[in-house]
Amino acid sequence: ATNRKGKGSVDYKRMIRKITSPFSDFNLRVDEVYWMGNDEDGYLVSIRWSAEALHSYDGIYGFPTDKKVQIWGIHQQCIKSSKVIQEWMLFNELDLMMQIEYARK
């Protein structure tokens, strides 16, 4: 939804920290992994995940509500020579913001 873009591990880690830092007790689960490909051509990988977390800290989602939220998403990766060459991530950010706003009421 926000069209975040980055390049390299430093940008990636910064983006993930910005998204997750408002939450404590972040319980991430990998629900499913699908892949196709081979060592020579590389692999296309899909990872479906879900998480529960407590909105405990100020950050990009505003002041903390101390309420539990549900987060889910999917990562699509292109992997060659054991390295992630490209990755696309989608997660329920609008739903997450709605959960947080509802907790304020």
DSSP file (Angstrom, degrees, kcal/mol; ACC not computed):
  #  RESIDUE AA STRUCTURE BP1 BP2  ACC     N-H-->O    O-->H-N    N-H-->O    O-->H-N    TCO  KAPPA ALPHA  PHI   PSI    X-CA   Y-CA   Z-CA
    1    1 A A              0   0    0      0, 0.0    89,-0.0     0, 0.0    91,-0.0   0.000 360.0 360.0 360.0 -32.2    0.0    0.0    0.0
    2    2 A T        -     0   0    0      2,-0.0     0, 0.0     0, 0.0     0, 0.0   0.489 360.0-132.7 -99.4  -3.4    2.8    2.4    0.7
    3    3 A N        -     0   0    0      1,-0.2     2,-0.1     0, 0.0     0, 0.0   0.869  33.8-174.2  55.2  41.1    5.1    1.3   -2.2
    4    4 A R        -     0   0    0     11,-0.0     2,-0.3     1,-0.0    -1,-0.2  -0.419   1.4-172.9 -64.4 140.6    8.2    1.1    0.1
    5    5 A K        +     0   0    0     -2,-0.1     2,-0.3     2,-0.0    -1,-0.0  -0.981  10.9 161.0-136.0 149.0   11.3    0.3   -1.9
    6    6 A G        -     0   0    0     -2,-0.3     2,-0.4     9,-0.0     3,-0.1  -0.975  25.0-140.8-157.2 168.3   14.8   -0.5   -0.8
    7    7 A K     >  +     0   0    0     -2,-0.3     4,-0.6     1,-0.1     3,-0.2  -0.979  62.6   2.3-139.9 125.2   18.0   -2.0   -2.0
    8    8 A G  H  > S-     0   0    0     -2,-0.4     4,-2.0     1,-0.2     5,-0.1  -0.063  91.8 -67.9  90.1 168.6   20.3   -4.2   -0.1
    9    9 A S  H  > S+     0   0    0      1,-0.2     4,-2.8     2,-0.2     5,-0.2   0.806 126.0  58.1 -68.7 -31.0   20.3   -5.6    3.4
   10   10 A V  H  > S+     0   0    0      2,-0.2     4,-2.2     1,-0.2    -1,-0.2   0.955 110.5  42.5 -65.8 -48.9   20.7   -2.3    5.2
   11   11 A D  H  X S+     0   0    0     -4,-0.6     4,-2.4     2,-0.2    -2,-0.2   0.912 115.1  51.7 -60.5 -42.7   17.6   -0.8    3.6
   12   12 A Y  H  X S+     0   0    0     -4,-2.0     4,-2.5     1,-0.2     5,-0.2   0.941 111.0  45.5 -61.5 -49.6   15.7   -4.1    4.2
   13   13 A K  H  X S+     0   0    0     -4,-2.8     4,-2.5     1,-0.2    -1,-0.2   0.892 112.4  52.3 -62.2 -39.8   16.6   -4.2    7.9
   14   14 A R  H  X S+     0   0    0     -4,-2.2     4,-2.2    -5,-0.2    -1,-0.2   0.914 110.8  47.4 -61.9 -44.0   15.7   -0.5    8.4
   15   15 A M  H  X S+     0   0    0     -4,-2.4     4,-2.0     2,-0.2    -2,-0.2   0.926 112.8  47.7 -64.4 -45.5   12.3   -1.1    6.8
   16   16 A I  H  X S+     0   0    0     -4,-2.5     4,-2.5     1,-0.2     5,-0.2   0.909 112.3  49.9 -64.2 -41.7   11.5   -4.2    8.8
   17   17 A R  H  X S+     0   0    0     -4,-2.5     4,-2.6     1,-0.2    -1,-0.2   0.909 109.4  51.7 -62.2 -41.4   12.6   -2.4   12.1
   18   18 A K  H  < S+     0   0    0     -4,-2.2    42,-0.5     1,-0.2    -1,-0.2   0.896 114.6  42.9 -62.7 -40.3   10.4    0.6   11.3
   19   19 A I  H  < S+     0   0    0     -4,-2.0    -2,-0.2     1,-0.2    -1,-0.2   0.889 124.1  34.1 -72.8 -40.2    7.4   -1.6   10.7
   20   20 A T  H >< S+     0   0    0     -4,-2.5     3,-2.1    -5,-0.2    -2,-0.2   0.673  93.2  85.9 -93.7 -18.0    7.9   -3.9   13.7
   21   21 A S  T 3< S+     0   0    0     -4,-2.6    -1,-0.2     1,-0.3    -3,-0.1   0.754  80.8  63.4 -61.8 -25.6    9.4   -1.6   16.3
   22   22 A P  T 3  S+     0   0    0      0, 0.0    35,-2.5     0, 0.0    34,-1.1   0.548  98.1  75.4 -72.4  -1.5    6.0   -0.3   17.6
   23   23 A F  E <   -A   55   0A   0     -3,-2.1     2,-0.3    32,-0.2     3,-0.2  -0.868  57.5-169.0-118.2 142.4    5.2   -3.9   18.8
   24   24 A S  E    S+A   54   0A   0     30,-2.6    30,-2.7    -2,-0.4     3,-0.2  -0.717  74.3  33.8-112.7 172.0    6.3   -6.1   21.6
   25   25 A D  E    S-     0   0A   0     -2,-0.3     2,-0.8     1,-0.2    -1,-0.2   0.886  77.3-174.0  50.0  43.8    5.7   -9.8   22.1
   26   26 A F  E     -     0   0A   0     -3,-0.2     2,-0.8    27,-0.2    27,-0.2  -0.593   5.1-170.8 -74.4 107.7    6.0  -10.2   18.3
   27   27 A N  E     -A   52   0A   0     25,-3.1    25,-1.4    -2,-0.8     2,-0.4  -0.839   6.0-172.7-107.1  96.5    5.1  -13.8   17.7
   28   28 A L  E     -A   51   0A   0     -2,-0.8     2,-0.4    23,-0.2    23,-0.2  -0.733   3.4-173.1 -95.2 135.4    5.8  -14.6   14.0
   29   29 A R  E     -A   50   0A   0     21,-3.1    21,-2.2    -2,-0.4     2,-0.7  -0.988  22.3-138.5-126.5 136.2    4.8  -17.9   12.4
   30   30 A V  E     -A   49   0A   0     -2,-0.4    19,-0.3    19,-0.2     3,-0.1  -0.861  23.2-178.9 -89.2 117.6    5.6  -19.2    9.0
   31   31 A D  E     -     0   0A   0     17,-2.2     2,-0.3    -2,-0.7    18,-0.2   0.871  60.4  -3.5 -88.7 -40.7    2.4  -20.8    7.8
   32   32 A E  E     -A   48   0A   0     16,-1.8    16,-2.6     2,-0.0     2,-0.4  -0.995  52.3-161.8-153.6 148.1    3.4  -22.2    4.4
   33   33 A V  E     +A   47   0A   0     -2,-0.3     2,-0.4    14,-0.2    14,-0.2  -0.997  12.0 179.8-132.3 128.9    6.3  -22.2    2.1
   34   34 A Y  E     +A   46   0A   0     12,-2.6    12,-3.0    -2,-0.4     2,-0.3  -0.962   8.5 168.9-124.4 144.7    6.1  -23.0   -1.7
   35   35 A W  E     -A   45   0A   0     -2,-0.4     2,-0.3    10,-0.2    10,-0.2  -0.990  15.2-174.5-151.2 159.9    9.0  -23.1   -4.1
   36   36 A M  E     +A   44   0A   0      8,-1.7     8,-2.6    -2,-0.3     2,-0.3  -0.980  42.8  60.8-150.2 151.9    9.9  -24.1   -7.6
   37   37 A G  E     -A   43   0A   0     -2,-0.3     2,-0.3     6,-0.2     6,-0.2  -0.873  61.4-102.2 132.2-164.8   13.2  -24.1   -9.5
   38   38 A N  E  >  -A   42   0A   0      4,-1.9     4,-2.5    -2,-0.3    -2,-0.1  -0.947  34.8 -93.8-155.1 170.8   16.6  -25.6   -9.3
   39   39 A D  T  4 S+     0   0    0     -2,-0.3    42,-0.4     1,-0.2     4,-0.1   0.840 120.0  49.2 -61.8 -34.4   20.2  -24.8   -8.2
   40   40 A E  T  4 S+     0   0    0      1,-0.2    -1,-0.2     2,-0.1     3,-0.1   0.940 123.3  27.0 -72.7 -47.4   21.2  -23.9  -11.7
   41   41 A D  T  4 S-     0   0    0      1,-0.3    -2,-0.2    39,-0.0    -1,-0.2   0.665 110.4-119.8 -90.6 -18.6   18.3  -21.5  -12.6
   42   42 A G  E  <  -A   38   0A   0     -4,-2.5    -4,-1.9    36,-0.0     2,-0.4  -0.440  27.5 -82.9 101.3 179.0   17.5  -20.3   -9.1
   43   43 A Y  E     -AB  37  79A   0     36,-3.0    36,-2.9    -6,-0.2     2,-0.5  -0.931  15.2-147.5-127.5 146.3   14.3  -20.6   -7.1
   44   44 A L  E     -AB  36  78A   0     -8,-2.6    -8,-1.7    -2,-0.4     2,-0.4  -0.976  29.3-171.5-107.6 126.0   11.0  -18.7   -6.8
   45   45 A V  E     -AB  35  77A   0     32,-2.7    32,-3.1    -2,-0.5     2,-0.4  -0.953  16.5-164.8-126.8 136.8    9.8  -18.9   -3.2
   46   46 A S  E     -AB  34  76A   0    -12,-3.0   -12,-2.6    -2,-0.4     2,-0.5  -0.987   7.6-171.2-119.1 129.9    6.5  -17.9   -1.6
   47   47 A I  E     -AB  33  75A   0     28,-2.7    28,-2.4    -2,-0.4     2,-0.5  -0.968   4.9-163.7-124.5 114.8    6.3  -17.6    2.2
   48   48 A R  E     +AB  32  74A   0    -16,-2.6   -17,-2.2    -2,-0.5   -16,-1.8  -0.861  21.8 171.2 -97.9 130.8    2.9  -17.1    3.8
   49   49 A W  E     -AB  30  73A   0     24,-2.5    24,-2.3    -2,-0.5     2,-0.3  -0.887  19.7-165.4-137.1 163.5    3.2  -15.9    7.4
   50   50 A S  E     -AB  29  72A   0    -21,-2.2   -21,-3.1    -2,-0.3     2,-0.3  -0.972   8.7-173.3-145.9 159.6    1.1  -14.5   10.3
   51   51 A A  E     -AB  28  71A   0     20,-3.2    20,-2.9    -2,-0.3     2,-0.4  -0.993  17.3-151.3-152.2 154.0    1.9  -12.8   13.6
   52   52 A E  E     +AB  27  70A   0    -25,-1.4   -25,-3.1    -2,-0.3     2,-0.3  -0.974  29.5 164.1-121.4 142.7    0.3  -11.6   16.8
   53   53 A A  E     - B   0  69A   0     16,-1.8    16,-2.9    -2,-0.4     2,-0.5  -0.982  37.4-115.5-154.4 161.4    1.9   -8.7   18.6
   54   54 A L  E     -AB  24  68A   0    -30,-2.7   -30,-2.6    -2,-0.3     2,-1.6  -0.905  25.7-131.9-103.1 125.7    1.2   -6.1   21.3
   55   55 A H  E     +A   23   0A   0     12,-2.6    11,-2.9    -2,-0.5    10,-0.9  -0.603  53.1 145.8 -77.8  89.9    1.1   -2.4   20.1
   56   56 A S        +     0   0    0     -2,-1.6     2,-0.3   -34,-1.1   -33,-0.2   0.622  44.2  52.0-107.0 -18.0    3.3   -1.2   22.9
   57   57 A Y  S    S-     0   0    0    -35,-2.5     8,-0.1    -3,-0.2     2,-0.1  -0.880  79.4-103.1-130.6 154.4    5.5    1.6   21.5
   58   58 A D        +     0   0    0     -2,-0.3     2,-0.3     5,-0.1     5,-0.2  -0.431  64.9 111.8 -66.9 145.8    5.2    4.9   19.7
   59   59 A G  B >  S-D   62   0B   0      3,-0.8     3,-2.0    -2,-0.1   -40,-0.1  -0.916  79.0 -27.4 177.7-151.0    6.1    4.7   16.0
   60   60 A I  T 3  S+     0   0    0    -42,-0.5     3,-0.1     1,-0.3   -41,-0.1   0.665 130.4  54.7 -66.2 -15.3    4.7    4.8   12.5
   61   61 A Y  T 3  S-     0   0    0      1,-0.4    -1,-0.3   -42,-0.1     2,-0.1   0.172 113.6-115.0-103.2  17.5    1.3    3.7   13.7
   62   62 A G  B <   -D   59   0B   0     -3,-2.0    -3,-0.8     2,-0.0    -1,-0.4  -0.328  63.6  -6.4  88.4-167.9    1.0    6.4   16.3
   63   63 A F  S    S-     0   0    0     -5,-0.2    -6,-0.1     1,-0.1    -5,-0.1  -0.289  85.5 -92.6 -64.5 147.9    0.8    6.3   20.1
   64   64 A P        -     0   0    0      0, 0.0    -8,-0.2     0, 0.0    -1,-0.1  -0.265  30.4-171.1 -65.9 147.1    0.7    2.8   21.7
   65   65 A T        -     0   0    0    -10,-0.9    -9,-0.2     2,-0.2     3,-0.1   0.513  31.3-133.5-109.3 -12.2   -2.7    1.3   22.5
   66   66 A D        +     0   0    0    -11,-2.9     2,-0.3     1,-0.2   -10,-0.2   0.802  63.7 131.2  56.9  31.4   -1.4   -1.7   24.4
   67   67 A K        -     0   0    0    -12,-0.4   -12,-2.6    33,-0.0     2,-0.2  -0.861  62.5-111.2-112.9 148.7   -3.8   -3.9   22.4
   68   68 A K  E     -B   54   0A   0     -2,-0.3     2,-0.3   -14,-0.2   -14,-0.2  -0.568  35.5-166.5 -77.4 139.2   -3.0   -7.2   20.6
   69   69 A V  E     -B   53   0A   0    -16,-2.9   -16,-1.8    -2,-0.2     2,-0.5  -0.886  16.5-133.0-125.1 157.1   -3.1   -7.0   16.8
   70   70 A Q  E     -B   52   0A   0     -2,-0.3     2,-0.4   -18,-0.2   -18,-0.2  -0.929  24.5-177.6-108.7 132.3   -3.1   -9.7   14.1
   71   71 A I  E     +B   51   0A   0    -20,-2.9   -20,-3.2    -2,-0.5     2,-0.3  -0.985   4.3 171.9-130.1 140.7   -0.7   -9.3   11.1
   72   72 A W  E     +B   50   0A   0     -2,-0.4    20,-2.1   -22,-0.3     2,-0.3  -0.992   8.6 143.7-146.3 153.9   -0.4  -11.5    8.1
   73   73 A G  E     -BC  49  91A   0    -24,-2.3   -24,-2.5    -2,-0.3     2,-0.3  -0.959  33.6-116.8-168.5-175.0    1.4  -11.4    4.9
   74   74 A I  E     -BC  48  90A   0     16,-2.6    16,-2.4    -2,-0.3     2,-0.4  -0.998  12.4-155.5-143.3 140.5    3.3  -13.0    2.1
   75   75 A H  E     -BC  47  89A   0    -28,-2.4   -28,-2.7    -2,-0.3     2,-0.5  -0.955   5.1-162.0-113.5 136.0    6.9  -12.7    0.8
   76   76 A Q  E     -BC  46  88A   0     12,-2.8    12,-2.5    -2,-0.4     2,-0.4  -0.983  18.1-174.3-114.5 127.6    7.8  -13.6   -2.8
   77   77 A Q  E     -BC  45  87A   0    -32,-3.1   -32,-2.7    -2,-0.5     2,-0.5  -0.944  25.9-153.5-128.1 145.8   11.5  -14.2   -3.3
   78   78 A C  E     -BC  44  86A   0      8,-2.5     7,-3.3    -2,-0.4     8,-1.2  -0.983  26.0-170.6-110.4 118.3   13.8  -14.9   -6.2
   79   79 A I  E     +BC  43  84A   0    -36,-2.9   -36,-3.0    -2,-0.5     2,-0.4  -0.945  12.1 169.7-119.3 128.1   16.8  -16.8   -4.9
   80   80 A K  E >  S- C   0  83A   0      3,-2.4     3,-1.7    -2,-0.5   -40,-0.1  -1.000  71.1  -0.8-135.7 137.7   20.0  -17.6   -6.9
   81   81 A S  T 3  S-     0   0    0    -42,-0.4    -1,-0.1    -2,-0.4     3,-0.1   0.877 130.0 -58.5  52.1  42.1   23.3  -19.0   -5.6
   82   82 A S  T 3  S+     0   0    0      1,-0.2     2,-0.4   -43,-0.1    -1,-0.3   0.657 116.5 110.8  64.9  18.6   21.8  -19.1   -2.1
   83   83 A K  E <  S-C   80   0A   0     -3,-1.7    -3,-2.4     0, 0.0     2,-0.7  -0.967  74.1-119.2-124.7 141.0   21.1  -15.3   -2.1
   84   84 A V  E     +C   79   0A   0     -2,-0.4    -5,-0.2    -5,-0.2     3,-0.1  -0.684  31.3 178.3 -75.2 115.9   17.8  -13.4   -2.3
   85   85 A I  E     +     0   0A   0     -7,-3.3     2,-0.3    -2,-0.7    -1,-0.2   0.860  67.5   3.5 -87.6 -41.6   18.1  -11.5   -5.5
   86   86 A Q  E     -C   78   0A   0     -8,-1.2    -8,-2.5     2,-0.0     2,-0.3  -0.985  64.3-173.2-142.7 151.8   14.6   -9.9   -5.3
   87   87 A E  E     -C   77   0A   0     -2,-0.3     2,-0.4   -10,-0.2   -10,-0.2  -0.991   7.7-165.7-147.7 140.4   11.8   -9.9   -2.8
   88   88 A W  E     -C   76   0A   0    -12,-2.5   -12,-2.8    -2,-0.3     2,-0.4  -0.990  12.1-166.9-122.6 134.2    8.3   -8.5   -2.7
   89   89 A M  E     +C   75   0A   0     -2,-0.4     2,-0.4   -14,-0.2   -14,-0.2  -0.981   8.5 179.2-125.9 133.1    6.4   -8.3    0.5
   90   90 A L  E     +C   74   0A   0    -16,-2.4   -16,-2.6    -2,-0.4     2,-0.3  -0.993  10.3 165.4-125.6 137.6    2.7   -7.7    1.0
   91   91 A F  E     -C   73   0A   0     -2,-0.4     2,-2.6   -18,-0.2     3,-0.3  -0.971  50.2 -93.8-147.6 166.2    1.0   -7.5    4.4
   92   92 A N     >  +     0   0    0    -20,-2.1     4,-2.7    -2,-0.3     5,-0.2  -0.289  60.9 148.5 -77.8  57.3   -2.3   -6.4    5.8
   93   93 A E  H  > S+     0   0    0     -2,-2.6     4,-2.6     2,-0.2    -1,-0.2   0.885  70.4  50.1 -64.2 -40.7   -1.1   -2.9    6.8
   94   94 A L  H  > S+     0   0    0     -3,-0.3     4,-2.1     2,-0.2    -1,-0.2   0.939 113.2  46.8 -63.0 -44.9   -4.5   -1.2    6.2
   95   95 A D  H  > S+     0   0    0      2,-0.2     4,-2.4     1,-0.2    -2,-0.2   0.896 111.1  53.2 -61.1 -40.5   -6.2   -3.8    8.3
   96   96 A L  H  X S+     0   0    0     -4,-2.7     4,-2.2     1,-0.2    -2,-0.2   0.926 108.8  48.4 -60.0 -46.0   -3.4   -3.4   11.0
   97   97 A M  H  X S+     0   0    0     -4,-2.6     4,-2.5     1,-0.2    -1,-0.2   0.863 110.7  51.9 -64.4 -34.7   -4.0    0.4   11.0
   98   98 A M  H  X S+     0   0    0     -4,-2.1     4,-2.6     2,-0.2    -1,-0.2   0.892 107.9  51.4 -68.2 -39.3   -7.8   -0.2   11.4
   99   99 A Q  H  X S+     0   0    0     -4,-2.4     4,-1.8     2,-0.2    -2,-0.2   0.917 112.4  46.4 -60.6 -43.6   -7.2   -2.6   14.3
  100  100 A I  H  X S+     0   0    0     -4,-2.2     4,-0.9     2,-0.2    -2,-0.2   0.920 113.2  48.2 -67.1 -43.7   -5.0    0.0   16.0
  101  101 A E  H >X S+     0   0    0     -4,-2.5     3,-0.8     1,-0.2     4,-0.6   0.905 109.9  52.4 -64.4 -40.7   -7.5    2.8   15.4
  102  102 A Y  H >< S+     0   0    0     -4,-2.6     3,-1.1     1,-0.2    -1,-0.2   0.880 104.5  57.3 -61.5 -37.2  -10.4    0.7   16.7
  103  103 A A  H 3< S+     0   0    0     -4,-1.8    -1,-0.2     1,-0.2    -2,-0.2   0.747  98.2  61.8 -66.1 -23.3   -8.4    0.0   19.9
  104  104 A R  H <<        0   0    0     -4,-0.9    -1,-0.2    -3,-0.8    -2,-0.2   0.705 360.0 360.0 -74.4 -19.3   -8.2    3.8   20.5
  105  105 A K    <<        0   0    0     -3,-1.1    -1,-0.2    -4,-0.6    -2,-0.2   0.467 360.0 360.0 -87.9 360.0  -12.0    4.1   20.7
